[in-house]
């Protein structure tokens, strides 16, 4: 279980600096998109009731249309749940020793990667677009020499501040490793 101050397989003396999730506005955009999609059957029903009232009065066709609309809503709810799960379960944890990247790629596909701070070569923060600039969120790219060459913290709040903190932790980890040698 992941709590505020501990993580699974935590090394001795390792402290959690912070956990990151996507910015709240990303959840808002997903919800808004699905709300707009949810209005489509209501608009279709309104158009059909005004232009084709005999179609809705048909004893055979009305139940078929009702089942189609309800199936549409069921598929829409499943898609919303999947999108929310994939977005919410992406968690990046930065500790005093390493970076842990947990990504949910589908409902049953989870990838967990780790990077020692000593292996960080470059940290870059990026904000692109109107909404990321207004709501102050963006991406942080962490370049390493490991198997996974690039860690990406996607759509996180305050990307420049996070990049600076990671750079400071990287410098501290490299100094500590030189002292140990």
N, C-alpha and C positions, 0 to 999 in steps of 0.2 A: 504494500500500500504506500502511496506517495502522500506525505503530509507536507506541511509548510517547512519543517526543519529537518526532515529525513527522507531518504530515498532507498530503494532496494540496493543491496550490495554496496553500501556506503563504506568507503575506506576509512581506516582509523585516522582521526585528526582532520578529516574532510568535512567542511561545512557547506551547507547550501547557501548560495548567495541570493539566488532568485529563481522562480519558476516563471516561464513566459507562456502566454496563450495569445491567440490572435486578438486584435483590437475588437472592441464591442461593435464598432460600425460594420464589420464584416458580417457578424450575426444579423444585424439590422438589415443589411442589403439582401441576405438570403431570405429572411422572413418577408421582406417587402416583395421580392420576386415571387414567392409562393402565394402571397395574398393576392397579387395581381392575377396569377394563374387560377386561383380559386374563384375569381369573379367571372371567368369565361362561361361556365354553365349557367350562371344566373343571368348573364347578358343574353345568352342564346335562348333561354326560356322566355325572357321578356320579349325578344324579337319574334319568337315563334307564337307567343300568345297574342301579340298584336297583329301579326301578318298572316299567320296560319292557325287560327283558333280551331278549325275542324281537325287539324292534325293532332292536337292535344286532347280533343274530345273522343278520338278513336279508342275503343276499348282494348285493342290489341297493341297499338303503337305506343300509347302512353306508358304502360308498364315497361316496355322495351327501352324507351327513352329514359325513364326513371332509373332503371338498372344501369344503363350506360353512364348517366350522370354520377350515380353513386360509385360505380367502378372507377370513374375518373377521379373522384375525391379520395378513394382508397389508395390508388396509385400515387396521387399527389402527396398524401400523408406519409406513405412509405418513402417517397423521394425526399421529402422534407426531413424526416427522421434520419435518413442516410446522410444527407448533406450536413445536418447539424452534428451528427456523430463524427463524421470525417473532420469537420472543422474544430469541434470542441476538444476532441481527444488528441489533437496535435499539441504536444507540450515540449518545451525546451527548458532544460534545467542547467543552470550554470552553478558549479561548485568552485571551491578554492583549488581543486586539482584537475577537473575535467568538465566537458560539456556533454550532456546527454540529450540526444535528439530522439523523441518518440513521435512517429508519424502514423496516423491511421489512414491507409490508402483506400480501403473499402470497409464494409462491415466486418469482414473476417480476415483482414490483411493488415497486420501491424508490423512496422519496422522500427527497431531500436538500434541506434548507433551511438558510439562514444568516441570522444576525442580528448586526448590529454592536452592540457593547456600548453605544455612544453612543445607540442608539435604544431602549434598555430603559427602560420607564416604571415597572414595578412587578414585584417578585419575591415570590411567595407560596409557602410550604411548607405541606403538609397531610398529616396522618396520620389515617386513619379506620379504625376496626375493632380487633379484638382482636389478630390476628396482626401487623399493621403496628406496633402499639404495642409488643408484646413483642419483635419482631425488629428494631425500629427502622428501618423503611423507609416510604416514602410518595411523594408526588408534589410536584414543584416546578413552579409555573406562572410563566411569564415573559411579561409583557404588553409589547407594543410597538406602535408606530404604523405598522408596515410592512404589507405585503400579508397576510402570515400574522400575524394579530393576537396569537396566543397560542402560545407554545412550551410543551410539557408534557414534563417529564422524568418518566416513569411508573415507579412502584414502584422507586425508587432507594434505596440505603442512605444513611442520615444526611441526610434532606432539609433539616432546619433548618441544618445546617452548610453544605451546598451553597448554600442560598439566601443565607446571609451572605457566603460567598466571592464569589458572583456580584454581590451588591450592592456589595461593596468594589471589585471589578474594574470595575463600571459607574461608580462614583464616580471612580476613577482614570482611566478612558478619557475621561470628560467633562472632567476637569481638564486632561488632556493636549490635548484638542481645543481648549479655550479658550486654552491657551498657544500653540498653533499659529496661532491667529487674531491 
